[in-house]
Amino acid sequence: MNIMISPQAAAWFKRELSLRDGAHIRLFPRYSSGGGLHPGFSLGIANEQPARPAAAFEQDHLTFYMEEQDLWYLEGYNLSIVYAEAEDDIEYRYEPVPVV
């Protein structure tokens, strides 16, 4: 499992959440009526310091991470967060991890 954030998506996070360099963005599964990778859950975001980070990616002086207890959400998948210019929003892309 890998996490990747495009430079344009990192800029969106900075702008939309009024973040400064050095901020930490937690990615976590949350209950949702919509659907993400798993029915009934979607990926949430929070600007908070890590407690037990198990996966992290740095882009544009921001650290994006998932806590150990949240890794189940991405099991078997890589996550890419990209900027969708037409919607002026971010997009989560889940790609299966190749089986070796």
Rosetta blueprint (number, residue, H / E / L):
1 M L
2 N L
3 I E
4 M E
5 I E
6 S L
7 P H
8 Q H
9 A H
10 A H
11 A H
12 W H
13 F H
14 K H
15 R H
16 E H
17 L L
18 S L
19 L L
20 R L
21 D L
22 G L
23 A L
24 H E
25 I E
26 R E
27 L E
28 F E
29 P E
30 R E
31 Y E
32 S E
33 S E
34 G E
35 G E
36 G L
37 L L
38 H L
39 P E
40 G E
41 F E
42 S E
43 L E
44 G E
45 I E
46 A E
47 N E
48 E L
49 Q L
50 P L
51 A L
52 R L
53 P E
54 A E
55 A E
56 A E
57 F E
58 E E
59 Q E
60 D L
61 H L
62 L E
63 T E
64 F E
65 Y E
66 M E
67 E E
68 E H
69 Q H
70 D H
71 L H
72 W H
73 Y H
74 L H
75 E L
76 G L
77 Y E
78 N E
79 L E
80 S E
81 I E
82 V E
83 Y E
84 A E
85 E L
86 A L
87 E L
88 D L
89 D E
90 I E
91 E E
92 Y E
93 R E
94 Y E
95 E E
96 P E
97 V L
98 P L
99 V L
100 V L
